[in-house]
Amino acid sequence: MSSTTGLDWFKSSYSSAQGDSCVEIAVTEQAIHVRDSKDVTRPHFGVGRDGWSHLVVFVADV
């Protein structure tokens, strides 16, 4: 997997004005990277595009 330094992180437009209780994502060709917006110094994880697509469909159905 490619280096994750210098990723462009962003939050959902549904995130509160305080920016708490949200995750941030960064998109690369290889993966979607996810981190906790409350503590960006903690490790993040990456998931492949197919896995991300399955997650989004699942969450939309909940």
BELPEDA-V708365 format. One record per residue. N is the residue number from 1. RES is the residue in one small letter. SS is DSSP state (hx for helix, st for strand, lp for the rest). OMEGA is omega in radians with two decimals (NA if undefined). Layout:
# BELPEDA-V708365
n	res	ss	omega
N	RES	SS	OMEGA
N	RES	SS	OMEGA
This chain:
# BELPEDA-V708365
n	res	ss	omega
1	m	lp	-3.08
2	s	lp	3.09
3	s	lp	-3.13
4	t	lp	3.06
5	t	lp	3.11
6	g	lp	3.10
7	l	lp	3.06
8	d	lp	-3.10
9	w	lp	3.04
10	f	st	-3.14
11	k	st	3.06
12	s	lp	3.05
13	s	lp	3.09
14	y	lp	3.13
15	s	lp	-3.13
16	s	lp	-3.14
17	a	lp	3.12
18	q	lp	3.12
19	g	lp	-3.13
20	d	lp	3.07
21	s	lp	-3.12
22	c	lp	2.98
23	v	st	3.06
24	e	st	3.07
25	i	st	3.03
26	a	st	-3.06
27	v	st	2.99
28	t	lp	3.11
29	e	lp	-3.06
30	q	lp	-2.98
31	a	lp	2.94
32	i	st	-3.12
33	h	st	-3.06
34	v	st	3.08
35	r	st	3.11
36	d	st	-3.09
37	s	lp	-3.14
38	k	lp	-3.14
39	d	lp	-3.06
40	v	lp	3.10
41	t	lp	3.11
42	r	lp	3.12
43	p	lp	3.06
44	h	lp	3.09
45	f	st	3.11
46	g	st	3.11
47	v	st	3.12
48	g	lp	-3.10
49	r	hx	3.10
50	d	hx	3.10
51	g	hx	3.11
52	w	hx	3.13
53	s	hx	3.11
54	h	hx	3.12
55	l	hx	-3.12
56	v	hx	3.11
57	v	hx	3.14
58	f	hx	-3.12
59	v	hx	3.13
60	a	hx	-3.14
61	d	hx	-3.09
62	v	lp	NA
